[in-house]
Amino acid sequence: PTRTMKLDALNEEIWNYGLSSVTFRNGKVSEYSDLSNNLKVQYSDNSTNDNLETERSYVGNFSIGSSKKEVLNIQGNPTRTMKLDALNEEIWNYGLSSVTFKNGKVSEYSDLSNNLKVQY
């Protein structure tokens, strides 16, 4: 990292790589922002719901109710992620666009960058 910052009160540490950053909470990545497009990110989901899902071809669009795995395969890696543990939500950003997951499923999205492959 080009810079690091510890937030002991929150048990967080932030590593910066240029304009990109990785935030660790309790030693695990809790969010990242890839503004410099220099992070090598591979998304991993440990929930069992996606593992039970049958494999299928992910072409086309995602919609409300789609799984993280479907969005990842259709949209690719997000440029930034944020977890809201208290709400059981996760937000993935693609530029100015965002996809919000509640309990692992798409609950809402905002397509400000007009780059989401969404089924309306």
TIFI-918591 format. One record per residue: x, y, z of N, C-alpha, C in turn; chain. Coordinates in Angstrom, 3 decimals, always signed. Layout:
BEGIN
X / Y / Z / X / Y / Z / X / Y / Z / A
...
% end
This chain:
BEGIN
+0.823 / -1.204 / +0.000 / +0.000 / +0.000 / +0.000 / +0.865 / +1.265 / +0.000 / A
+0.319 / +2.325 / -0.571 / +1.017 / +3.607 / -0.571 / +0.780 / +4.353 / +0.743 / A
-0.294 / +3.965 / +1.465 / -0.616 / +4.593 / +2.744 / -1.513 / +3.650 / +3.522 / A
-1.376 / +3.634 / +4.845 / -2.267 / +2.840 / +5.696 / -2.780 / +3.711 / +6.836 / A
-3.966 / +3.354 / +7.318 / -4.560 / +4.096 / +8.429 / -5.290 / +3.101 / +9.332 / A
-5.057 / +3.196 / +10.637 / -5.730 / +2.336 / +11.611 / -6.793 / +3.127 / +12.348 / A
-7.970 / +2.528 / +12.466 / -9.064 / +3.107 / +13.238 / -9.381 / +2.121 / +14.362 / A
-8.608 / +2.208 / +15.435 / -8.717 / +1.243 / +16.526 / -10.112 / +1.185 / +17.131 / A
-10.777 / +2.318 / +17.273 / -12.106 / +2.348 / +17.885 / -13.112 / +1.529 / +17.075 / A
-12.911 / +1.447 / +15.743 / -13.817 / +0.677 / +14.877 / -13.248 / -0.687 / +14.513 / A
-12.038 / -0.981 / +15.011 / -11.341 / -2.211 / +14.657 / -11.191 / -2.329 / +13.135 / A
-10.830 / -1.199 / +12.489 / -10.675 / -1.149 / +11.043 / -9.270 / -0.685 / +10.678 / A
-8.869 / -1.108 / +9.503 / -7.619 / -0.655 / +8.923 / -7.880 / -0.397 / +7.437 / A
-7.379 / +0.718 / +6.923 / -7.588 / +1.082 / +5.520 / -6.236 / +1.158 / +4.834 / A
-6.114 / +0.426 / +3.735 / -4.898 / +0.442 / +2.930 / -5.217 / +1.157 / +1.632 / A
-4.395 / +2.143 / +1.270 / -4.582 / +2.884 / +0.024 / -3.523 / +2.471 / -0.993 / A
-3.968 / +2.354 / -2.227 / -3.107 / +2.100 / -3.378 / -3.455 / +3.178 / -4.393 / A
-2.773 / +4.313 / -4.336 / -3.171 / +5.449 / -5.149 / -4.535 / +5.913 / -4.670 / A
-5.496 / +6.056 / -5.604 / -6.854 / +6.453 / -5.232 / -7.709 / +5.267 / -4.792 / A
-7.222 / +4.056 / -4.985 / -7.961 / +2.856 / -4.578 / -7.724 / +2.583 / -3.103 / A
-8.692 / +1.906 / -2.467 / -8.538 / +1.582 / -1.051 / -9.182 / +0.242 / -0.732 / A
-8.644 / -0.400 / +0.305 / -9.189 / -1.652 / +0.825 / -9.381 / -1.452 / +2.321 / A
-10.598 / -1.717 / +2.802 / -10.900 / -1.570 / +4.222 / -11.033 / -2.950 / +4.851 / A
-10.305 / -3.154 / +5.937 / -10.366 / -4.409 / +6.686 / -11.094 / -4.143 / +7.993 / A
-12.037 / -5.004 / +8.332 / -12.719 / -4.947 / +9.625 / -12.491 / -6.296 / +10.295 / A
-11.940 / -6.256 / +11.498 / -11.606 / -7.491 / +12.225 / -10.720 / -8.405 / +11.382 / A
-9.812 / -7.807 / +10.595 / -8.854 / -8.580 / +9.820 / -9.349 / -9.110 / +8.490 / A
-10.608 / -8.834 / +8.129 / -11.172 / -9.314 / +6.861 / -11.606 / -8.129 / +6.015 / A
-11.510 / -8.277 / +4.700 / -11.932 / -7.203 / +3.806 / -13.427 / -6.969 / +3.988 / A
-13.794 / -5.713 / +4.288 / -15.207 / -5.387 / +4.452 / -15.717 / -4.542 / +3.290 / A
-14.817 / -3.803 / +2.625 / -15.199 / -3.049 / +1.439 / -13.948 / -2.629 / +0.699 / A
-14.134 / -2.239 / -0.548 / -13.016 / -1.723 / -1.330 / -13.537 / -0.718 / -2.339 / A
-12.613 / +0.120 / -2.825 / -12.916 / +1.085 / -3.862 / -11.761 / +1.056 / -4.850 / A
-12.049 / +0.784 / -6.128 / -11.003 / +0.611 / -7.143 / -10.968 / +1.797 / -8.099 / A
-10.894 / +3.013 / -7.564 / -10.925 / +4.225 / -8.378 / -9.718 / +4.345 / -9.308 / A
-8.561 / +3.816 / -8.910 / -7.371 / +3.860 / -9.764 / -7.320 / +2.690 / -10.737 / A
-8.287 / +1.784 / -10.634 / -8.344 / +0.589 / -11.483 / -7.038 / -0.206 / -11.401 / A
-6.517 / -0.336 / -10.176 / -5.259 / -1.040 / -9.979 / -5.351 / -2.193 / -8.981 / A
-6.543 / -2.485 / -8.492 / -6.715 / -3.601 / -7.570 / -7.021 / -4.877 / -8.350 / A
-6.511 / -5.975 / -7.867 / -6.823 / -7.284 / -8.455 / -7.843 / -7.930 / -7.527 / A
-9.111 / -7.886 / -7.928 / -10.214 / -8.307 / -7.069 / -10.843 / -9.581 / -7.615 / A
-11.056 / -10.523 / -6.721 / -11.825 / -11.716 / -7.061 / -12.894 / -11.843 / -6.002 / A
-14.159 / -11.800 / -6.416 / -15.252 / -11.856 / -5.455 / -15.452 / -13.289 / -4.983 / A
-15.680 / -13.449 / -3.700 / -15.928 / -14.747 / -3.100 / -17.089 / -14.592 / -2.130 / A
-18.067 / -15.470 / -2.246 / -19.216 / -15.429 / -1.342 / -19.276 / -16.744 / -0.589 / A
-19.265 / -16.682 / +0.730 / -19.260 / -17.895 / +1.546 / -20.655 / -18.385 / +1.902 / A
-21.695 / -17.688 / +1.440 / -23.045 / -18.121 / +1.806 / -23.409 / -19.395 / +1.068 / A
-24.242 / -20.204 / +1.683 / -24.606 / -21.479 / +1.083 / -25.710 / -21.337 / +0.044 / A
-26.455 / -20.225 / +0.047 / -27.549 / -20.049 / -0.908 / -27.069 / -20.112 / -2.350 / A
-25.965 / -19.436 / -2.661 / -25.459 / -19.434 / -4.026 / -24.927 / -20.799 / -4.412 / A
-24.410 / -21.559 / -3.447 / -23.870 / -22.878 / -3.756 / -24.976 / -23.866 / -4.115 / A
-26.182 / -23.640 / -3.615 / -27.290 / -24.540 / -3.911 / -27.926 / -24.242 / -5.261 / A
-27.613 / -23.077 / -5.795 / -28.201 / -22.640 / -7.059 / -27.684 / -23.504 / -8.201 / A
-28.540 / -23.860 / -9.117 / -28.095 / -24.657 / -10.250 / -27.297 / -23.795 / -11.203 / A
-26.267 / -24.404 / -11.806 / -25.445 / -23.691 / -12.770 / -26.260 / -23.437 / -14.026 / A
-26.141 / -22.240 / -14.551 / -26.811 / -21.916 / -15.797 / -26.008 / -20.847 / -16.504 / A
-26.318 / -20.604 / -17.726 / -25.597 / -19.603 / -18.497 / -26.070 / -18.221 / -18.086 / A
-25.146 / -17.356 / -17.745 / -25.486 / -16.011 / -17.294 / -25.277 / -15.016 / -18.430 / A
-26.158 / -15.030 / -19.377 / -26.123 / -14.044 / -20.445 / -27.368 / -13.192 / -20.314 / A
-27.305 / -11.991 / -20.791 / -28.484 / -11.146 / -20.729 / -28.454 / -10.219 / -19.550 / A
-29.539 / -10.203 / -18.797 / -29.746 / -9.192 / -17.768 / -30.068 / -9.815 / -16.419 / A
-29.847 / -9.027 / -15.368 / -30.290 / -9.437 / -14.044 / -31.521 / -8.602 / -13.681 / A
-32.185 / -8.955 / -12.589 / -33.391 / -8.234 / -12.174 / -33.505 / -8.281 / -10.654 / A
-34.512 / -7.614 / -10.119 / -34.800 / -7.689 / -8.690 / -34.972 / -9.169 / -8.339 / A
-34.303 / -9.608 / -7.273 / -34.376 / -11.002 / -6.860 / -33.217 / -11.850 / -7.365 / A
-32.396 / -11.317 / -8.290 / -31.241 / -12.070 / -8.779 / -30.220 / -12.240 / -7.655 / A
-29.434 / -13.299 / -7.720 / -28.411 / -13.563 / -6.710 / -27.139 / -12.780 / -7.009 / A
-26.247 / -12.708 / -6.022 / -24.955 / -12.059 / -6.211 / -24.187 / -12.736 / -7.336 / A
-24.269 / -14.051 / -7.375 / -23.549 / -14.823 / -8.399 / -24.036 / -14.446 / -9.795 / A
-25.338 / -14.291 / -9.965 / -25.878 / -13.895 / -11.267 / -25.375 / -12.512 / -11.666 / A
-25.439 / -11.555 / -10.741 / -24.996 / -10.190 / -11.035 / -23.506 / -10.187 / -11.365 / A
-22.720 / -10.905 / -10.593 / -21.281 / -10.969 / -10.820 / -20.971 / -11.531 / -12.203 / A
-21.664 / -12.572 / -12.589 / -21.414 / -13.180 / -13.896 / -21.906 / -12.326 / -15.056 / A
-22.931 / -11.530 / -14.837 / -23.470 / -10.663 / -15.897 / -22.731 / -9.333 / -15.937 / A
-22.509 / -8.708 / -14.791 / -21.958 / -7.360 / -14.697 / -20.444 / -7.335 / -14.560 / A
-19.857 / -8.389 / -13.995 / -18.428 / -8.387 / -13.694 / -18.166 / -7.838 / -12.312 / A
-16.886 / -7.675 / -11.971 / -16.505 / -7.180 / -10.647 / -16.934 / -5.731 / -10.466 / A
-17.505 / -5.412 / -9.316 / -17.863 / -4.017 / -9.027 / -16.606 / -3.179 / -8.813 / A
-16.732 / -1.860 / -8.989 / -15.608 / -0.962 / -8.745 / -15.476 / -0.628 / -7.262 / A
-16.552 / -0.860 / -6.498 / -16.537 / -0.593 / -5.056 / -17.614 / -1.435 / -4.402 / A
-17.366 / -1.901 / -3.186 / -18.389 / -2.627 / -2.430 / -18.461 / -2.064 / -1.017 / A
-19.624 / -2.232 / -0.413 / -19.820 / -1.791 / +0.967 / -20.817 / -2.736 / +1.626 / A
-20.484 / -3.202 / +2.829 / -21.389 / -4.062 / +3.587 / -22.022 / -3.271 / +4.715 / A
-23.328 / -3.436 / +4.862 / -24.065 / -2.827 / +5.970 / -24.603 / -3.977 / +6.818 / A
-23.746 / -4.493 / +7.684 / -24.079 / -5.689 / +8.458 / -25.358 / -5.535 / +9.270 / A
-25.562 / -4.379 / +9.863 / -26.745 / -4.168 / +10.705 / -28.039 / -4.321 / +9.906 / A
-28.002 / -4.013 / +8.607 / -29.182 / -4.113 / +7.744 / -29.185 / -5.379 / +6.898 / A
-28.119 / -6.191 / +7.033 / -27.937 / -7.387 / +6.210 / -27.964 / -7.022 / +4.719 / A
-27.319 / -5.894 / +4.384 / -27.274 / -5.412 / +3.010 / -25.836 / -5.290 / +2.532 / A
-25.687 / -5.358 / +1.228 / -24.399 / -5.144 / +0.581 / -24.665 / -4.311 / -0.669 / A
-23.825 / -3.316 / -0.901 / -23.993 / -2.437 / -2.057 / -22.774 / -2.583 / -2.950 / A
-23.017 / -2.869 / -4.228 / -21.957 / -2.958 / -5.220 / -22.094 / -1.766 / -6.144 / A
-21.009 / -1.036 / -6.349 / -21.008 / +0.097 / -7.266 / -20.304 / -0.268 / -8.564 / A
-20.866 / +0.224 / -9.647 / -20.280 / +0.130 / -10.982 / -20.258 / +1.561 / -11.507 / A
-19.152 / +2.280 / -11.245 / -19.137 / +3.701 / -11.544 / -20.139 / +4.383 / -10.629 / A
-21.028 / +5.195 / -11.204 / -22.061 / +5.868 / -10.408 / -23.289 / +4.989 / -10.198 / A
-23.358 / +3.862 / -10.893 / -24.479 / +2.932 / -10.729 / -24.243 / +2.056 / -9.499 / A
-25.340 / +1.559 / -8.911 / -25.202 / +0.690 / -7.745 / -26.271 / -0.393 / -7.748 / A
-25.920 / -1.519 / -7.131 / -26.840 / -2.633 / -6.950 / -26.843 / -2.954 / -5.461 / A
-28.018 / -2.978 / -4.849 / -28.147 / -3.279 / -3.422 / -28.709 / -4.680 / -3.252 / A
-28.038 / -5.464 / -2.410 / -28.473 / -6.822 / -2.094 / -28.982 / -6.853 / -0.665 / A
-30.104 / -7.490 / -0.465 / -30.653 / -7.732 / +0.873 / -30.758 / -9.242 / +1.006 / A
-30.114 / -9.809 / +2.018 / -30.088 / -11.262 / +2.206 / -29.591 / -11.983 / +0.952 / A
-28.600 / -11.376 / +0.256 / -27.969 / -12.027 / -0.892 / -28.695 / -11.907 / -2.217 / A
-29.823 / -11.200 / -2.244 / -30.604 / -11.043 / -3.481 / -30.753 / -9.562 / -3.814 / A
-30.819 / -9.232 / -5.119 / -30.972 / -7.840 / -5.534 / -32.293 / -7.304 / -4.992 / A
-32.211 / -6.210 / -4.220 / -33.430 / -5.599 / -3.679 / -33.722 / -4.266 / -4.367 / A
-32.670 / -3.611 / -4.879 / -32.859 / -2.355 / -5.606 / -31.587 / -2.048 / -6.381 / A
-31.701 / -1.130 / -7.314 / -30.534 / -0.690 / -8.079 / -30.755 / +0.734 / -8.560 / A
-29.637 / +1.399 / -8.890 / -29.663 / +2.739 / -9.453 / -28.689 / +2.738 / -10.622 / A
-29.157 / +3.102 / -11.816 / -28.338 / +3.005 / -13.028 / -27.925 / +4.385 / -13.543 / A
-27.329 / +5.212 / -12.675 / -26.942 / +6.572 / -13.047 / -25.890 / +6.604 / -14.152 / A
-25.005 / +5.599 / -14.207 / -23.979 / +5.550 / -15.257 / -24.502 / +4.899 / -16.534 / A
-25.749 / +4.407 / -16.492 / -26.353 / +3.723 / -17.632 / -25.480 / +2.569 / -18.123 / A
-24.929 / +1.805 / -17.164 / -24.055 / +0.697 / -17.505 / -24.500 / -0.642 / -16.921 / A
-25.652 / -0.667 / -16.262 / -26.148 / -1.916 / -15.703 / -26.946 / -2.689 / -16.734 / A
-26.777 / -3.992 / -16.723 / -27.520 / -4.870 / -17.629 / -28.730 / -5.397 / -16.851 / A
-29.745 / -4.553 / -16.777 / -30.919 / -4.827 / -15.949 / -32.108 / -5.168 / -16.815 / A
-32.879 / -6.163 / -16.374 / -34.142 / -6.508 / -17.029 / -35.219 / -5.672 / -16.364 / A
-35.822 / -4.767 / -17.090 / -36.846 / -3.873 / -16.536 / -38.197 / -4.520 / -16.485 / A
% end
